Amino acid sequence: MTPGDDHDYGEPSGTRVRLPEADPYGGARRPARSSSRSLVTVVGVVVLLIAAIAFANRGGDDSTTSEATPDTDKPKTTSTAASGTKPVDTKTGGIPSGFAHTEQGAQSAAANYAVALGSTGMFQKNSRHTLVDTVYTKDAAAKLQSAIDQAYSADFLAKMGLDADGNAPKGNTFVSRVVPVGTTVGKYADTTTQVAVWYLGLIGMSGTDSTDPVTSSWKTWTFDLTWTAGDWKISTDSQKNGPAPVPGDDQAAASDEISKAIEEYGGFTYAR
């Protein structure tokens, strides 16, 4: 989806959807700093998600755990190192699908769904409908489509520098991308599970005359997933800011460099 707080639109069955606000940056643009740790490359908090939340004593996980020491009350944590298991071999509507009916399968689904919902496809009606129908349960998607279309109004798109159809001006490249950093399982059952995804988000307009340059943000996206029709699907989701690391001293790239990188570097299919 897009930046902003969660909004409850009163959908039946407790379904919640996070919709864009008038200010896509949620009023969270950071002021400039005069120290050597320049925020030139991180001038705003924008889009999407990933979270480094450790949940204590998760059952049904065969990965290595580190036990709490006797003199501390620290919970056990589960490694999210790559397992070497390919997540899926199939796609539906261009989105990875057919995830395993396991904790790792749920984590892979959540990471890939975050990428899909944080993409530029959400800003164009036809691709947005395909995305929502693909990653949400059938009931949730049916209840959300109308509200999401209203949220992605022509006025909202204009604030993002896009036309009414979600297209960027000629000579400009609109950027909206989620890069998962890690996942963690909050709870797992045979038919339902909760997975949090910690991610780095990029959003903005890259172009010589752009007044809204591409910026980065750190978020955590939590998905409640349901096993239905042989795959994990989203029933509800929520998002929060952070945790964000201290920004480095990297020099901000010129707009043409960003545009070139976006065109040349594609995304990934994410395993756990």
C-alpha positions in Angstrom: 0.0 0.0 0.0 1.2 3.6 0.6 2.5 5.5 3.6 0.4 6.7 6.4 -1.3 5.4 9.5 -3.8 2.6 9.6 -7.4 3.5 9.0 -10.4 1.5 10.0 -13.1 1.9 7.4 -15.5 -0.4 9.3 -15.4 -3.3 6.9 -17.1 -6.4 8.0 -15.3 -9.3 9.7 -12.7 -7.1 11.2 -10.9 -6.5 7.8 -8.7 -3.4 8.0 -6.8 -1.7 5.2 -4.2 1.0 5.3 -5.0 3.7 2.8 -3.0 6.7 1.6 -3.5 10.1 3.3 -3.4 13.5 1.7 0.2 13.7 2.8 1.8 10.5 1.5 4.7 11.2 3.8 2.5 11.2 6.9 3.9 14.5 8.0 7.1 12.8 8.9 9.7 14.5 6.7 12.8 15.0 8.6 14.5 18.4 9.0 18.0 18.9 7.6 20.9 18.2 9.8 24.2 20.2 9.8 26.3 17.4 11.2 28.5 15.1 9.0 25.7 12.5 9.1 23.8 14.3 6.4 20.2 13.3 5.8 20.4 14.3 2.1 19.7 10.7 1.2 17.0 10.3 3.8 14.9 13.5 3.6 11.6 11.8 4.3 9.8 8.9 5.7 7.6 7.4 3.0 6.4 4.0 2.1 6.7 0.6 3.1 7.9 -2.0 5.6 10.1 -4.4 7.5 10.4 -5.1 11.2 13.1 -6.5 13.5 10.6 -7.7 16.2 11.7 -10.8 18.1 8.8 -12.9 19.3 9.4 -15.2 22.3 9.2 -19.0 22.3 7.6 -19.5 18.9 6.4 -23.1 18.4 6.8 -25.3 15.4 10.0 -23.7 14.2 12.9 -26.0 13.4 15.5 -23.3 12.9 18.3 -22.6 15.4 17.4 -20.7 18.5 19.5 -19.0 21.1 18.4 -19.7 24.7 18.0 -16.9 27.2 20.7 -16.8 29.8 19.8 -17.7 33.4 20.3 -14.2 34.7 18.3 -12.5 32.0 14.7 -12.5 30.9 15.5 -12.2 27.2 13.2 -14.2 24.8 14.5 -16.8 22.4 15.0 -15.5 18.9 14.7 -17.3 15.6 17.2 -16.8 12.8 15.9 -15.5 9.5 19.0 -16.5 7.6 18.4 -17.8 4.1 17.4 -21.4 4.2 18.3 -22.2 0.6 14.7 -23.4 -0.1 13.2 -21.8 -3.2 9.9 -20.2 -2.1 7.8 -20.9 -5.2 7.9 -21.8 -8.8 4.7 -20.1 -10.0 3.2 -16.6 -10.3 -0.4 -15.3 -10.3 -0.9 -11.9 -11.9 2.8 -11.5 -11.9 3.0 -12.1 -8.2 4.7 -15.2 -6.6 2.1 -17.7 -5.5 1.7 -21.2 -4.3 3.6 -20.9 -1.0 4.3 -23.9 1.2 1.9 -24.7 4.0 4.6 -24.0 6.6 6.0 -21.2 8.8 8.6 -20.5 6.2 6.0 -20.5 3.4 4.0 -17.9 5.3 7.1 -15.8 5.8 7.9 -16.0 2.1 4.4 -15.0 1.2 4.4 -12.0 3.6 7.7 -10.7 2.2 6.5 -11.1 -1.4 3.1 -9.5 -0.7 4.8 -6.5 0.9 6.8 -6.0 -2.2 3.7 -6.3 -4.4 1.6 -3.9 -2.3 4.5 -1.4 -2.1 5.0 -1.3 -5.9 4.0 1.3 -8.5 1.3 -1.1 -9.6 -0.8 0.1 -6.7 -1.1 3.6 -8.3 -2.9 2.4 -11.4 -6.4 1.0 -11.2 -6.2 -2.1 -13.3 -3.0 -3.4 -11.8 -4.1 -2.4 -8.3 -7.3 -4.5 -8.7 -5.1 -7.5 -9.8 -2.7 -7.0 -6.9 -5.5 -6.8 -4.3 -7.4 -9.8 -5.7 -4.2 -11.8 -5.8 -2.8 -11.3 -2.3 -5.9 -10.8 -0.1 -8.5 -13.5 0.7 -11.5 -13.4 -1.6 -13.8 -11.9 1.0 -11.2 -9.3 2.1 -10.5 -8.2 -1.5 -14.2 -7.7 -2.3 -14.6 -5.5 0.7 -11.5 -3.4 0.1 -11.5 -2.6 -3.6 -14.0 0.3 -3.5 -12.4 2.0 -0.5 -8.9 1.6 -2.0 -10.0 3.1 -5.3 -11.5 6.1 -3.5 -8.3 6.5 -1.6 -6.2 6.5 -4.8 -8.1 9.4 -6.1 -7.0 11.8 -8.9 -6.3 14.4 -6.2 -4.1 12.0 -4.2 -2.2 10.9 -7.4 -1.7 14.6 -8.3 0.0 15.1 -5.0 2.4 12.3 -5.9 3.1 14.0 -9.2 1.1 11.5 -11.3 -1.8 12.1 -13.7 -5.3 10.7 -13.1 -4.3 7.3 -14.5 -1.2 7.0 -12.3 1.3 7.9 -15.0 4.4 9.9 -14.3 5.1 13.0 -16.5 7.3 12.5 -19.6 10.9 12.4 -18.7 10.3 11.4 -15.1 10.3 8.1 -13.3 8.0 7.4 -10.4 9.5 5.2 -7.7 7.7 3.1 -5.2 9.5 0.0 -3.9 9.6 -2.2 -0.8 12.8 -4.0 0.1 12.3 -6.6 2.8 15.1 -6.9 5.3 13.6 -9.7 7.5 10.5 -11.5 8.7 9.3 -12.9 12.0 6.4 -15.1 12.9 4.2 -13.8 15.8 2.0 -16.8 16.0 1.4 -19.9 13.8 -1.5 -22.3 13.3 -2.5 -24.6 10.6 -5.0 -22.2 9.0 -3.9 -18.8 10.3 -0.6 -17.1 11.0 0.8 -13.7 11.7 4.0 -12.5 10.1 5.8 -9.2 10.5 8.0 -7.9 7.7 10.7 -5.3 8.4 11.5 -3.3 5.3 13.2 -0.4 3.6 10.8 1.7 1.4 11.6 4.0 -1.5 9.1 6.5 -2.9 9.2 9.7 -4.9 9.6 11.2 -8.4 12.9 11.0 -10.2 13.4 13.7 -12.8 15.2 16.9 -13.5 12.2 19.1 -12.6 10.9 16.9 -9.8 10.1 18.7 -6.5 9.5 15.5 -4.7 12.8 13.4 -4.9 13.0 9.8 -4.1 13.4 9.2 -0.3 13.7 6.2 2.0 11.9 5.1 5.1 11.9 2.1 7.5 8.7 0.4 8.4 7.3 -2.8 9.8 4.3 -4.4 8.1 2.3 -7.1 10.0 0.1 -9.5 8.0 -2.6 -11.8 9.4 -2.5 -14.6 6.8 -5.2 -17.3 6.2 -4.6 -20.6 4.4 -7.2 -20.8 1.7 -7.4 -22.4 -1.7 -4.0 -23.9 -1.3 -2.1 -20.7 -0.5 -1.5 -18.1 2.1 -3.6 -14.9 1.6 -3.9 -11.7 3.6 -7.0 -11.3 5.8 -5.9 -8.1 7.6 -2.7 -6.0 7.8 -1.2 -3.1 9.7 1.9 -1.0 9.5 4.1 1.0 11.8 7.2 3.2 11.6 10.7 1.7 12.2 12.9 0.5 13.5 15.2 2.8 11.6 19.0 2.6 11.7 21.2 5.7 12.0 21.6 7.2 8.4 25.0 7.1 7.0 27.1 9.7 5.1 26.3 8.5 1.6 26.1 11.2 -1.0 22.7 11.5 -2.6 22.6 10.4 -6.3 21.4 12.7 -9.1 17.9 12.1 -10.4 19.2 10.5 -13.7 21.2 8.0 -11.7 18.2 7.0 -9.6 16.0 6.7 -12.8 18.7 4.5 -14.4 19.1 2.3 -11.3 15.3 1.8 -11.1 15.1 0.8 -14.7 18.2 -1.5 -14.6 17.7 -3.2 -11.2 14.7 -5.5 -10.8 13.2 -6.9 -7.7 13.5 -10.4 -6.1 11.3 -13.3 -5.2 11.8 -13.6 -1.5 12.4 -16.8 0.5 12.5 -16.7 4.3 
